[in-house]
Amino acid sequence: MAQTFLDANELVINMGPQHPSTHGVLRVILKLDGEKVNGTECVIGYLHRGVEKIAENRTWAQFAPYVDRMDYVAAVSNGLGYCLAVEKLLNVEAPPRAQVIRVILTELNRIASHLLWLGTHALDVGAITPLFYTMREREYALEIFEKYCGARLTTHAFRIGGCQYEIYEDFEKDVKRFCDVFLPKVDEYEQLLTGNRMWVSRLQNVGILTAEQCKAYGVTGPLIRAAGVEWDLRRAQPYSGYEKYEFQIPTRQNGDTYDRYMVRMEEMRQSVRILRQAVEGIPEGPIMAKVPKVIKPPVGEAYVSIEAPKGELGYYVVSDGGLNPYRVRVRPPSFVNLQALEPMAKGALVADVVAIIGTIDIVLGEVDR
Amino acid sequence: MVTTPWDNEFTQRVKAQFGDDLKEAASYLGQNFFVAKPESVIGLIEFLRDEEEFDYLVDITAVHWPKREDSQFDLVYVLYSFARNERIRVKTMLRDGDRVRTAVDVHPTANWLEREVYDMFGIQFIGHPDLKRILMPEEWTGFPLRKELGITAMDNRWVQENLGIESGQ
């Protein structure tokens, strides 16, 4: 008997690339049995700009602004990772004052990134209100970036060897005010969502990823912490003086979408804690280390990684002693974490896939580079 | 690159296990790495995972050295151990056209990472479940991160057929 499409058990449909809840140009091929997802396949690369190739055709310093265009939601973290990697090759360290400024700006950026995630994730799942709230607070953080370096998103805030700009006059006051204003707002978001029955039933037990699965798939960041692994590069292998700050690494046990939400909410509070400590003690001194005008690292290679808002962001840099990088490899957290969509979405419903994509917190600029 | 030898109980154990297949254990800027022969590199990664707790494959990437006579590619695996809080690299040198065993059965995360290495450098992985391009279009020819291709090089045939313009430049 001839099979019509009604007899077929499996229906294959495309989600994206033009789909509002895929956060950019991600295409997911869904294999469906009714509402149930039997399998997924991601098609990526729509935003591929060849960043790693560009690096080989720019000088070490010229390439620094390009890294901001990868994870454009957390550009400051991208820049920090790149600067640290080149500094490692040059064997220099940023002076203490620059390190504290770096910590303040990256933590502000972590909050800004988490806020954008929270707003859009809630929007995907059907809660419209939080987006307006989170955008409002994110604006305060972006304003500080704007006052500091003139840019709001692709900031290029740091230079190899330190920072380009001195902090502006009211910088400390602005950061302190941000902390005071922002902290109670986290409770406000939680009031909207944490106990909300619809929010809980859409998120709990959806997209579970165990600690073993996280390790096997190389998944890092809030996803692995929600599965009970207390691991954060800021603590495990501190950089930029993170060992001096007191903060907790929030963890949860279930590894589902709800737990990842809870982990990120707590991370924002911990970031405020770090901000308050950092802004209290900005040391005096230079903001640039002694770095030659023409940067030519000696022949060699290094892998340096930081805890970006989305997970481990690594740079593998190779120098042949020339003016341009011989090779810059970016290890993007979004790319590797997105691979875990398949094990998370298998057996879930179509609507859950939207929640799961939201919870991975991907930025396609970083996935495709 | 001026490296210093990396020698401790751990490297002794690995050396005892792999003998001549392990070409080097060295350290540069305080970062340690092994250099292994291509045929035993996956065995080494598996040994490190099972016996030495290196349970997280961070990254796989390659570097093209077209002027090197005996081997044109460095294939680099970055490994991390949660239990030991230690990060190492495993490197192997390949000739152009050499194939290497896939790491997917050891670390599932290798799936996309190896696809990207294939996409950008054309290095083939034996036994990979789905070795196809990941970032470039599937019908694209050429491997962009090879050094012989300049920054403006592109697959003009693909551009003409799919975008309806003469050239992307």
Interface residues (C-beta under 8 A of the other chain):
Chain A: I44 G45 H48 G50 E52 K53 I54 E56 N57 K88 L89 N91 K215 A216 Y217 G218 V219 V229 W231 A236 Q237 V299 G300 E301 A302 Y303 S305 E312 G314 Y316 V318 Y326 R327 R329 R331 F335 V336 Q339 D368 R369
Chain B: M1 V2 Y28 L29 Q31 D55 Y56 L57 V58 D59 T61 V63 H64 V76 V78 F82 N85 R87 R89 H107 P108 T109 N111 W112 L113 M120 R133 I134 L135 M136 P137 P144 L145 I151
